[in-house]
Amino acid sequence: MLKSLVTFIGASMILLASAGRLSAQPTEPTTPRFELIMPSGTMVPTGSQESEIRRATLTAVQVSYGLRPDLVVTGMVGWARTHHLGTGGDNRLDLFTYDVGAECRLPRRASDGRFSVKPFTGAGVGARTFNYRQAGADTTHHLAAYVSAGGEVGAARRVRVRLEVRNYMTWIDADVAQGSTRRNDLAVMAGLRLGLR
């Protein structure tokens, strides 16, 4: 748990420091409308989950809608392909994540009128589905929540590179869990953000 918090805080500080080094005035704030993000990355198990599942490749789709220049509602569906450790036979495991949350975005900071950085933080709730490929294993569904930090970098207003780190907490039902009923992992994602306004 401590390792994941240190990683999360470190990534947040790097993004905020990068934004602070861009000394020009922020550009004119505009309210985003619909945005489409198709990130990919990795899911890193931490804490008690390190001994249960392997690090996984993560693919996701995000759709966001801007309420104000600094407030965006976002929903995501993600699929992580991993393996459950300590089981025989087919130990492949599909982790599906569905969540909705809010992002607080700082003003976009531009260094020379072209390249800019726009940091954000967020939080949300949703569900996590554990789909075991092994015959006879039940698919389970559990409550999940996350906090996030990241930033968007680039020169174009509508097409930008988005980097995001999410710290997920999943609560496993007591009759399913072995040991602790709380699971923790980090989702590190990168992709293109397309503004659809």
C-alpha positions as CSV (number, residue, x, y, z in Angstrom):
1,M,0.0,0.0,0.0
2,L,2.8,2.4,0.9
3,K,4.6,1.7,-2.4
4,S,1.5,2.5,-4.4
5,L,0.9,5.8,-2.5
6,V,4.5,6.8,-3.1
7,T,4.2,6.1,-6.8
8,F,0.9,8.0,-7.1
9,I,2.2,11.1,-5.2
10,G,5.4,11.1,-7.2
11,A,3.6,11.0,-10.5
12,S,1.3,13.9,-9.3
13,M,4.3,16.0,-8.3
14,I,6.1,15.5,-11.6
15,L,3.1,16.6,-13.6
16,L,2.4,19.6,-11.4
17,A,6.1,20.6,-11.5
18,S,6.1,20.4,-15.3
19,A,3.1,22.7,-15.5
20,G,4.7,25.2,-13.1
21,R,7.8,25.5,-15.2
22,L,5.8,26.8,-18.2
23,S,6.0,30.5,-17.3
24,A,3.6,32.0,-19.8
25,Q,0.1,33.1,-19.0
26,P,-2.6,30.4,-19.1
27,T,-4.6,30.4,-22.4
28,E,-8.2,31.5,-22.6
29,P,-10.3,28.9,-20.7
30,T,-12.9,27.1,-22.8
31,T,-15.5,24.6,-21.6
32,P,-14.9,21.2,-23.2
33,R,-17.8,19.3,-24.6
34,F,-17.6,15.7,-25.5
35,E,-14.2,14.1,-25.5
36,L,-13.1,10.6,-26.5
37,I,-10.0,8.9,-25.1
38,M,-8.8,5.4,-26.0
39,P,-5.9,4.9,-23.6
40,S,-3.8,1.8,-23.0
41,G,-1.2,0.9,-20.4
42,T,-0.6,-1.4,-17.5
43,M,-2.3,-2.5,-14.3
44,V,0.1,-3.0,-11.4
45,P,-1.1,-5.0,-8.4
46,T,0.0,-3.7,-5.1
47,G,-0.4,-4.8,-1.4
48,S,-2.1,-8.1,-0.9
49,Q,-3.0,-8.4,-4.6
50,E,0.7,-8.7,-5.6
51,S,0.6,-12.3,-4.5
52,E,-2.6,-13.1,-6.3
53,I,-2.5,-11.7,-9.8
54,R,0.2,-10.7,-12.3
55,R,0.9,-7.3,-13.8
56,A,-1.6,-6.9,-16.7
57,T,-1.9,-5.1,-20.0
58,L,-4.8,-2.6,-19.8
59,T,-7.0,-1.3,-22.7
60,A,-9.8,1.2,-22.0
61,V,-12.3,3.6,-23.6
62,Q,-13.2,6.9,-21.8
63,V,-15.9,9.4,-22.7
64,S,-15.9,12.8,-21.0
65,Y,-18.3,15.8,-20.9
66,G,-17.3,19.3,-19.7
67,L,-19.6,21.0,-17.3
68,R,-17.2,24.0,-16.8
69,P,-13.6,24.8,-18.0
70,D,-12.3,23.2,-14.7
71,L,-14.8,20.4,-14.1
72,V,-15.4,17.4,-16.3
73,V,-17.5,14.3,-15.8
74,T,-15.8,11.1,-17.2
75,G,-16.8,7.5,-17.6
76,M,-14.5,4.6,-18.4
77,V,-14.7,0.9,-19.4
78,G,-11.4,-1.0,-19.1
79,W,-10.2,-4.5,-19.7
80,A,-7.0,-6.0,-18.1
81,R,-5.7,-9.3,-19.2
82,T,-3.8,-11.1,-16.4
83,H,-3.2,-14.4,-14.7
84,H,-4.3,-15.6,-11.3
85,L,-1.3,-16.9,-9.3
86,G,-1.3,-20.2,-7.4
87,T,-4.0,-21.9,-9.4
88,G,-3.6,-24.9,-11.7
89,G,-5.0,-25.4,-15.2
90,D,-6.1,-22.3,-17.2
91,N,-5.2,-19.5,-14.8
92,R,-6.0,-16.6,-17.2
93,L,-8.1,-13.8,-15.6
94,D,-10.0,-11.0,-17.3
95,L,-10.5,-7.9,-15.1
96,F,-13.2,-5.6,-16.4
97,T,-13.6,-2.1,-14.8
98,Y,-16.6,0.2,-15.2
99,D,-16.6,3.6,-13.4
100,V,-17.8,7.2,-13.5
101,G,-16.1,10.1,-11.9
102,A,-15.2,13.8,-12.0
103,E,-11.9,15.6,-13.0
104,C,-10.8,19.0,-11.7
105,R,-8.6,20.5,-14.4
106,L,-6.1,23.4,-13.9
107,P,-5.8,26.1,-16.6
108,R,-3.8,25.1,-19.6
109,R,-0.3,26.5,-19.4
110,A,1.6,27.4,-22.6
111,S,5.3,28.0,-22.9
112,D,5.5,29.6,-26.4
113,G,1.9,29.8,-27.6
114,R,2.0,26.4,-29.1
115,F,3.1,23.6,-26.7
116,S,1.1,23.4,-23.4
117,V,0.4,21.2,-20.4
118,K,-2.9,20.9,-18.6
119,P,-2.8,18.9,-15.3
120,F,-5.8,17.4,-13.6
121,T,-6.9,15.3,-10.6
122,G,-10.0,13.2,-10.2
123,A,-12.0,10.6,-8.3
124,G,-14.8,8.2,-9.0
125,V,-16.6,5.0,-8.2
126,G,-17.7,1.9,-10.1
127,A,-17.4,-1.8,-10.3
128,R,-14.8,-4.5,-11.0
129,T,-15.6,-7.8,-12.6
130,F,-13.3,-10.9,-12.2
131,N,-13.9,-13.3,-15.0
132,Y,-11.9,-16.5,-14.5
133,R,-11.3,-18.5,-17.7
134,Q,-10.9,-21.7,-15.6
135,A,-13.8,-24.1,-16.0
136,G,-16.2,-24.1,-13.1
137,A,-14.9,-20.8,-11.7
138,D,-17.6,-18.2,-11.0
139,T,-17.4,-14.7,-12.4
140,T,-17.6,-12.2,-9.5
141,H,-18.5,-8.4,-9.3
142,H,-17.2,-6.0,-6.7
143,L,-17.4,-2.3,-5.7
144,A,-14.4,-0.2,-6.7
145,A,-13.3,3.4,-6.3
146,Y,-10.3,5.4,-7.5
147,V,-8.3,8.6,-7.3
148,S,-6.3,9.9,-10.2
149,A,-3.8,12.4,-11.4
150,G,-2.4,13.2,-14.8
151,G,-2.0,15.8,-17.6
152,E,-2.6,16.5,-21.2
153,V,0.3,17.7,-23.3
154,G,0.7,18.8,-26.9
155,A,0.2,21.7,-29.3
156,A,-3.2,21.1,-30.9
157,R,-6.3,22.1,-29.0
158,R,-8.5,19.1,-30.0
159,V,-5.9,16.3,-30.3
160,R,-3.6,15.9,-27.3
161,V,-1.6,13.2,-25.5
162,R,-3.1,12.3,-22.2
163,L,-1.2,10.6,-19.3
164,E,-3.0,9.3,-16.3
165,V,-2.3,7.3,-13.1
166,R,-5.2,5.9,-11.2
167,N,-5.0,4.3,-7.7
168,Y,-7.9,1.8,-7.5
169,M,-9.3,0.2,-4.4
170,T,-11.6,-2.8,-4.8
171,W,-13.7,-4.4,-2.0
172,I,-14.0,-8.2,-2.4
173,D,-17.0,-10.0,-0.8
174,A,-16.0,-11.8,2.4
175,D,-17.2,-15.2,1.1
176,V,-15.0,-14.8,-2.0
177,A,-11.8,-13.2,-0.6
178,Q,-9.0,-15.2,1.0
179,G,-7.5,-13.0,3.7
180,S,-8.1,-9.2,3.3
181,T,-11.3,-8.1,1.6
182,R,-9.6,-5.0,0.2
183,R,-7.5,-5.0,-3.0
184,N,-5.3,-2.2,-4.4
185,D,-3.7,-1.6,-7.8
186,L,-2.4,1.2,-10.0
187,A,-3.5,1.8,-13.5
188,V,-1.0,3.7,-15.6
189,M,-2.5,4.8,-19.0
190,A,-1.5,6.9,-22.0
191,G,-3.5,7.8,-25.1
192,L,-4.8,10.4,-27.5
193,R,-7.6,12.7,-26.3
194,L,-9.9,13.8,-29.1
195,G,-12.1,16.8,-28.6
196,L,-15.5,16.3,-30.3
197,R,-16.9,19.8,-29.8
